[in-house]
Amino acid sequence: MLKRLGLLAALTLAFAGCGSARTVQRTQYGGVVALEGDRGKAMEAAHDEMARHCGPGNYTILQEGEEVIGSETSYGERTDYDSEGQSTGGGSTTTNKTEWRVHYQCGGAPAPAPAAGGQQPPPPPPPGY
């Protein structure tokens, strides 16, 4: 029994520092990756995923942050007793569910600005056009 508890504690510690990345959306131009668990480890996994999709160093992170992915509603009922008798009431609470997401674009970083007097072609249209 003590051996099992030790093994369980070791597994719990091992998984506590884990992080992963899950592809939410992907097109030929880029995509969205959700981070789960330890943010640092999950971001490493996200970089691996983006590099597999676009090629090593051939992607740009456009934005990252917490995004609402749904909501959860909980219902409750309460019974109060006072000198007048019994009173029952209820209500609901809705909470937004969020996760950290990274939006990226294939093609690497934007080209540097041209030297003084040089002409630079207009940037390509954003994905989806």
PyMOL CGO cylinders between C-alpha atoms (Angstrom):
from pymol import cmd
from pymol.cgo import CYLINDER

trace = [
    CYLINDER, 0.00, 0.00, 0.00, 2.80, 2.40, 0.90, 0.3, 1, 1, 1, 1, 1, 1,
    CYLINDER, 2.80, 2.40, 0.90, 4.51, 1.58, -2.42, 0.3, 1, 1, 1, 1, 1, 1,
    CYLINDER, 4.51, 1.58, -2.42, 1.36, 2.49, -4.33, 0.3, 1, 1, 1, 1, 1, 1,
    CYLINDER, 1.36, 2.49, -4.33, 1.05, 5.81, -2.53, 0.3, 1, 1, 1, 1, 1, 1,
    CYLINDER, 1.05, 5.81, -2.53, 4.69, 6.60, -3.34, 0.3, 1, 1, 1, 1, 1, 1,
    CYLINDER, 4.69, 6.60, -3.34, 4.14, 5.76, -7.01, 0.3, 1, 1, 1, 1, 1, 1,
    CYLINDER, 4.14, 5.76, -7.01, 0.98, 7.87, -7.11, 0.3, 1, 1, 1, 1, 1, 1,
    CYLINDER, 0.98, 7.87, -7.11, 2.83, 10.83, -5.54, 0.3, 1, 1, 1, 1, 1, 1,
    CYLINDER, 2.83, 10.83, -5.54, 5.68, 10.48, -8.06, 0.3, 1, 1, 1, 1, 1, 1,
    CYLINDER, 5.68, 10.48, -8.06, 3.25, 10.37, -11.01, 0.3, 1, 1, 1, 1, 1, 1,
    CYLINDER, 3.25, 10.37, -11.01, 1.38, 13.40, -9.68, 0.3, 1, 1, 1, 1, 1, 1,
    CYLINDER, 1.38, 13.40, -9.68, 4.61, 15.40, -9.45, 0.3, 1, 1, 1, 1, 1, 1,
    CYLINDER, 4.61, 15.40, -9.45, 5.69, 14.28, -12.91, 0.3, 1, 1, 1, 1, 1, 1,
    CYLINDER, 5.69, 14.28, -12.91, 2.45, 15.39, -14.55, 0.3, 1, 1, 1, 1, 1, 1,
    CYLINDER, 2.45, 15.39, -14.55, 2.19, 18.64, -12.58, 0.3, 1, 1, 1, 1, 1, 1,
    CYLINDER, 2.19, 18.64, -12.58, 4.95, 20.19, -14.73, 0.3, 1, 1, 1, 1, 1, 1,
    CYLINDER, 4.95, 20.19, -14.73, 3.50, 19.03, -18.06, 0.3, 1, 1, 1, 1, 1, 1,
    CYLINDER, 3.50, 19.03, -18.06, 2.13, 21.23, -20.75, 0.3, 1, 1, 1, 1, 1, 1,
    CYLINDER, 2.13, 21.23, -20.75, 0.77, 20.55, -24.20, 0.3, 1, 1, 1, 1, 1, 1,
    CYLINDER, 0.77, 20.55, -24.20, -0.47, 22.31, -27.31, 0.3, 1, 1, 1, 1, 1, 1,
    CYLINDER, -0.47, 22.31, -27.31, -3.60, 21.39, -29.23, 0.3, 1, 1, 1, 1, 1, 1,
    CYLINDER, -3.60, 21.39, -29.23, -4.35, 22.60, -32.74, 0.3, 1, 1, 1, 1, 1, 1,
    CYLINDER, -4.35, 22.60, -32.74, -7.73, 24.35, -32.76, 0.3, 1, 1, 1, 1, 1, 1,
    CYLINDER, -7.73, 24.35, -32.76, -7.72, 25.59, -36.36, 0.3, 1, 1, 1, 1, 1, 1,
    CYLINDER, -7.72, 25.59, -36.36, -5.30, 25.36, -39.27, 0.3, 1, 1, 1, 1, 1, 1,
    CYLINDER, -5.30, 25.36, -39.27, -5.25, 26.72, -42.82, 0.3, 1, 1, 1, 1, 1, 1,
    CYLINDER, -5.25, 26.72, -42.82, -2.50, 26.90, -45.42, 0.3, 1, 1, 1, 1, 1, 1,
    CYLINDER, -2.50, 26.90, -45.42, -1.71, 30.40, -44.07, 0.3, 1, 1, 1, 1, 1, 1,
    CYLINDER, -1.71, 30.40, -44.07, -1.46, 29.69, -40.35, 0.3, 1, 1, 1, 1, 1, 1,
    CYLINDER, -1.46, 29.69, -40.35, -3.65, 28.65, -37.47, 0.3, 1, 1, 1, 1, 1, 1,
    CYLINDER, -3.65, 28.65, -37.47, -4.61, 28.70, -33.81, 0.3, 1, 1, 1, 1, 1, 1,
    CYLINDER, -4.61, 28.70, -33.81, -3.08, 26.55, -31.06, 0.3, 1, 1, 1, 1, 1, 1,
    CYLINDER, -3.08, 26.55, -31.06, -4.53, 26.14, -27.54, 0.3, 1, 1, 1, 1, 1, 1,
    CYLINDER, -4.53, 26.14, -27.54, -2.11, 25.78, -24.62, 0.3, 1, 1, 1, 1, 1, 1,
    CYLINDER, -2.11, 25.78, -24.62, -2.91, 23.38, -21.79, 0.3, 1, 1, 1, 1, 1, 1,
    CYLINDER, -2.91, 23.38, -21.79, -1.10, 22.85, -18.50, 0.3, 1, 1, 1, 1, 1, 1,
    CYLINDER, -1.10, 22.85, -18.50, 2.24, 24.50, -17.67, 0.3, 1, 1, 1, 1, 1, 1,
    CYLINDER, 2.24, 24.50, -17.67, 2.46, 27.61, -19.88, 0.3, 1, 1, 1, 1, 1, 1,
    CYLINDER, 2.46, 27.61, -19.88, 6.21, 27.34, -20.56, 0.3, 1, 1, 1, 1, 1, 1,
    CYLINDER, 6.21, 27.34, -20.56, 6.11, 23.67, -21.53, 0.3, 1, 1, 1, 1, 1, 1,
    CYLINDER, 6.11, 23.67, -21.53, 2.91, 24.22, -23.54, 0.3, 1, 1, 1, 1, 1, 1,
    CYLINDER, 2.91, 24.22, -23.54, 4.50, 27.11, -25.45, 0.3, 1, 1, 1, 1, 1, 1,
    CYLINDER, 4.50, 27.11, -25.45, 7.46, 24.85, -26.35, 0.3, 1, 1, 1, 1, 1, 1,
    CYLINDER, 7.46, 24.85, -26.35, 4.97, 22.31, -27.71, 0.3, 1, 1, 1, 1, 1, 1,
    CYLINDER, 4.97, 22.31, -27.71, 3.15, 25.11, -29.61, 0.3, 1, 1, 1, 1, 1, 1,
    CYLINDER, 3.15, 25.11, -29.61, 6.42, 26.20, -31.25, 0.3, 1, 1, 1, 1, 1, 1,
    CYLINDER, 6.42, 26.20, -31.25, 7.01, 22.57, -32.29, 0.3, 1, 1, 1, 1, 1, 1,
    CYLINDER, 7.01, 22.57, -32.29, 3.50, 22.38, -33.75, 0.3, 1, 1, 1, 1, 1, 1,
    CYLINDER, 3.50, 22.38, -33.75, 3.86, 25.68, -35.64, 0.3, 1, 1, 1, 1, 1, 1,
    CYLINDER, 3.86, 25.68, -35.64, 7.29, 24.61, -36.99, 0.3, 1, 1, 1, 1, 1, 1,
    CYLINDER, 7.29, 24.61, -36.99, 5.83, 21.29, -38.20, 0.3, 1, 1, 1, 1, 1, 1,
    CYLINDER, 5.83, 21.29, -38.20, 3.10, 23.17, -40.03, 0.3, 1, 1, 1, 1, 1, 1,
    CYLINDER, 3.10, 23.17, -40.03, 5.06, 26.11, -41.50, 0.3, 1, 1, 1, 1, 1, 1,
    CYLINDER, 5.06, 26.11, -41.50, 8.68, 24.99, -41.31, 0.3, 1, 1, 1, 1, 1, 1,
    CYLINDER, 8.68, 24.99, -41.31, 11.28, 25.83, -38.64, 0.3, 1, 1, 1, 1, 1, 1,
    CYLINDER, 11.28, 25.83, -38.64, 11.45, 29.58, -38.05, 0.3, 1, 1, 1, 1, 1, 1,
    CYLINDER, 11.45, 29.58, -38.05, 8.93, 30.21, -40.84, 0.3, 1, 1, 1, 1, 1, 1,
    CYLINDER, 8.93, 30.21, -40.84, 6.03, 31.51, -38.75, 0.3, 1, 1, 1, 1, 1, 1,
    CYLINDER, 6.03, 31.51, -38.75, 5.03, 34.64, -36.88, 0.3, 1, 1, 1, 1, 1, 1,
    CYLINDER, 5.03, 34.64, -36.88, 2.90, 34.76, -33.75, 0.3, 1, 1, 1, 1, 1, 1,
    CYLINDER, 2.90, 34.76, -33.75, 0.19, 37.33, -34.46, 0.3, 1, 1, 1, 1, 1, 1,
    CYLINDER, 0.19, 37.33, -34.46, -1.44, 37.34, -31.02, 0.3, 1, 1, 1, 1, 1, 1,
    CYLINDER, -1.44, 37.34, -31.02, -1.79, 35.27, -27.91, 0.3, 1, 1, 1, 1, 1, 1,
    CYLINDER, -1.79, 35.27, -27.91, -4.02, 35.51, -24.91, 0.3, 1, 1, 1, 1, 1, 1,
    CYLINDER, -4.02, 35.51, -24.91, -6.95, 34.14, -23.00, 0.3, 1, 1, 1, 1, 1, 1,
    CYLINDER, -6.95, 34.14, -23.00, -10.06, 33.54, -25.11, 0.3, 1, 1, 1, 1, 1, 1,
    CYLINDER, -10.06, 33.54, -25.11, -13.61, 32.63, -24.15, 0.3, 1, 1, 1, 1, 1, 1,
    CYLINDER, -13.61, 32.63, -24.15, -14.42, 29.16, -25.49, 0.3, 1, 1, 1, 1, 1, 1,
    CYLINDER, -14.42, 29.16, -25.49, -17.86, 28.67, -23.96, 0.3, 1, 1, 1, 1, 1, 1,
    CYLINDER, -17.86, 28.67, -23.96, -19.83, 29.10, -20.78, 0.3, 1, 1, 1, 1, 1, 1,
    CYLINDER, -19.83, 29.10, -20.78, -21.10, 26.98, -17.91, 0.3, 1, 1, 1, 1, 1, 1,
    CYLINDER, -21.10, 26.98, -17.91, -24.29, 27.62, -15.97, 0.3, 1, 1, 1, 1, 1, 1,
    CYLINDER, -24.29, 27.62, -15.97, -24.88, 26.24, -12.50, 0.3, 1, 1, 1, 1, 1, 1,
    CYLINDER, -24.88, 26.24, -12.50, -28.23, 26.25, -10.77, 0.3, 1, 1, 1, 1, 1, 1,
    CYLINDER, -28.23, 26.25, -10.77, -28.87, 26.33, -7.07, 0.3, 1, 1, 1, 1, 1, 1,
    CYLINDER, -28.87, 26.33, -7.07, -31.71, 26.38, -4.59, 0.3, 1, 1, 1, 1, 1, 1,
    CYLINDER, -31.71, 26.38, -4.59, -31.70, 27.73, -1.08, 0.3, 1, 1, 1, 1, 1, 1,
    CYLINDER, -31.70, 27.73, -1.08, -34.13, 27.25, 1.80, 0.3, 1, 1, 1, 1, 1, 1,
    CYLINDER, -34.13, 27.25, 1.80, -34.20, 29.81, 4.61, 0.3, 1, 1, 1, 1, 1, 1,
    CYLINDER, -34.20, 29.81, 4.61, -35.99, 29.46, 7.93, 0.3, 1, 1, 1, 1, 1, 1,
    CYLINDER, -35.99, 29.46, 7.93, -37.11, 32.47, 9.95, 0.3, 1, 1, 1, 1, 1, 1,
    CYLINDER, -37.11, 32.47, 9.95, -39.75, 33.29, 12.57, 0.3, 1, 1, 1, 1, 1, 1,
    CYLINDER, -39.75, 33.29, 12.57, -42.39, 33.50, 9.83, 0.3, 1, 1, 1, 1, 1, 1,
    CYLINDER, -42.39, 33.50, 9.83, -41.70, 30.01, 8.51, 0.3, 1, 1, 1, 1, 1, 1,
    CYLINDER, -41.70, 30.01, 8.51, -39.86, 28.67, 5.51, 0.3, 1, 1, 1, 1, 1, 1,
    CYLINDER, -39.86, 28.67, 5.51, -38.77, 30.53, 2.37, 0.3, 1, 1, 1, 1, 1, 1,
    CYLINDER, -38.77, 30.53, 2.37, -37.25, 28.88, -0.70, 0.3, 1, 1, 1, 1, 1, 1,
    CYLINDER, -37.25, 28.88, -0.70, -35.31, 30.72, -3.39, 0.3, 1, 1, 1, 1, 1, 1,
    CYLINDER, -35.31, 30.72, -3.39, -33.01, 29.87, -6.23, 0.3, 1, 1, 1, 1, 1, 1,
    CYLINDER, -33.01, 29.87, -6.23, -30.92, 31.24, -8.99, 0.3, 1, 1, 1, 1, 1, 1,
    CYLINDER, -30.92, 31.24, -8.99, -28.29, 30.54, -11.56, 0.3, 1, 1, 1, 1, 1, 1,
    CYLINDER, -28.29, 30.54, -11.56, -24.73, 31.62, -12.20, 0.3, 1, 1, 1, 1, 1, 1,
    CYLINDER, -24.73, 31.62, -12.20, -23.09, 31.62, -15.63, 0.3, 1, 1, 1, 1, 1, 1,
    CYLINDER, -23.09, 31.62, -15.63, -19.31, 31.56, -15.88, 0.3, 1, 1, 1, 1, 1, 1,
    CYLINDER, -19.31, 31.56, -15.88, -17.21, 31.98, -19.03, 0.3, 1, 1, 1, 1, 1, 1,
    CYLINDER, -17.21, 31.98, -19.03, -14.79, 29.14, -19.76, 0.3, 1, 1, 1, 1, 1, 1,
    CYLINDER, -14.79, 29.14, -19.76, -11.48, 30.32, -21.19, 0.3, 1, 1, 1, 1, 1, 1,
    CYLINDER, -11.48, 30.32, -21.19, -8.18, 28.95, -22.48, 0.3, 1, 1, 1, 1, 1, 1,
    CYLINDER, -8.18, 28.95, -22.48, -4.88, 30.47, -23.62, 0.3, 1, 1, 1, 1, 1, 1,
    CYLINDER, -4.88, 30.47, -23.62, -4.60, 30.52, -27.42, 0.3, 1, 1, 1, 1, 1, 1,
    CYLINDER, -4.60, 30.52, -27.42, -1.83, 31.44, -29.86, 0.3, 1, 1, 1, 1, 1, 1,
    CYLINDER, -1.83, 31.44, -29.86, -2.69, 32.73, -33.37, 0.3, 1, 1, 1, 1, 1, 1,
    CYLINDER, -2.69, 32.73, -33.37, 0.12, 32.37, -35.90, 0.3, 1, 1, 1, 1, 1, 1,
    CYLINDER, 0.12, 32.37, -35.90, 0.81, 32.98, -39.57, 0.3, 1, 1, 1, 1, 1, 1,
    CYLINDER, 0.81, 32.98, -39.57, 3.13, 30.97, -41.81, 0.3, 1, 1, 1, 1, 1, 1,
    CYLINDER, 3.13, 30.97, -41.81, 5.81, 32.84, -43.70, 0.3, 1, 1, 1, 1, 1, 1,
    CYLINDER, 5.81, 32.84, -43.70, 8.14, 34.14, -41.01, 0.3, 1, 1, 1, 1, 1, 1,
    CYLINDER, 8.14, 34.14, -41.01, 8.62, 37.65, -39.76, 0.3, 1, 1, 1, 1, 1, 1,
    CYLINDER, 8.62, 37.65, -39.76, 7.71, 40.63, -41.95, 0.3, 1, 1, 1, 1, 1, 1,
    CYLINDER, 7.71, 40.63, -41.95, 10.51, 41.90, -44.20, 0.3, 1, 1, 1, 1, 1, 1,
    CYLINDER, 10.51, 41.90, -44.20, 12.61, 44.77, -42.81, 0.3, 1, 1, 1, 1, 1, 1,
    CYLINDER, 12.61, 44.77, -42.81, 11.88, 48.30, -44.00, 0.3, 1, 1, 1, 1, 1, 1,
    CYLINDER, 11.88, 48.30, -44.00, 13.80, 49.33, -47.14, 0.3, 1, 1, 1, 1, 1, 1,
    CYLINDER, 13.80, 49.33, -47.14, 16.78, 51.68, -46.99, 0.3, 1, 1, 1, 1, 1, 1,
    CYLINDER, 16.78, 51.68, -46.99, 16.10, 55.38, -47.47, 0.3, 1, 1, 1, 1, 1, 1,
    CYLINDER, 16.10, 55.38, -47.47, 14.83, 56.11, -50.97, 0.3, 1, 1, 1, 1, 1, 1,
    CYLINDER, 14.83, 56.11, -50.97, 14.06, 52.47, -51.74, 0.3, 1, 1, 1, 1, 1, 1,
    CYLINDER, 14.06, 52.47, -51.74, 10.70, 51.17, -52.85, 0.3, 1, 1, 1, 1, 1, 1,
    CYLINDER, 10.70, 51.17, -52.85, 9.05, 48.22, -51.18, 0.3, 1, 1, 1, 1, 1, 1,
    CYLINDER, 9.05, 48.22, -51.18, 6.12, 46.33, -52.72, 0.3, 1, 1, 1, 1, 1, 1,
    CYLINDER, 6.12, 46.33, -52.72, 2.83, 46.42, -50.78, 0.3, 1, 1, 1, 1, 1, 1,
    CYLINDER, 2.83, 46.42, -50.78, 2.33, 43.63, -48.24, 0.3, 1, 1, 1, 1, 1, 1,
    CYLINDER, 2.33, 43.63, -48.24, 0.29, 40.58, -49.29, 0.3, 1, 1, 1, 1, 1, 1,
    CYLINDER, 0.29, 40.58, -49.29, -3.40, 40.53, -48.34, 0.3, 1, 1, 1, 1, 1, 1,
    CYLINDER, -3.40, 40.53, -48.34, -4.29, 38.93, -45.01, 0.3, 1, 1, 1, 1, 1, 1,
    CYLINDER, -4.29, 38.93, -45.01, -5.30, 35.24, -44.98, 0.3, 1, 1, 1, 1, 1, 1,
    CYLINDER, -5.30, 35.24, -44.98, -8.81, 34.63, -46.22, 0.3, 1, 1, 1, 1, 1, 1,
    CYLINDER, -8.81, 34.63, -46.22, -8.83, 37.22, -49.02, 0.3, 1, 1, 1, 1, 1, 1,
]
cmd.load_cgo(trace, "trace")
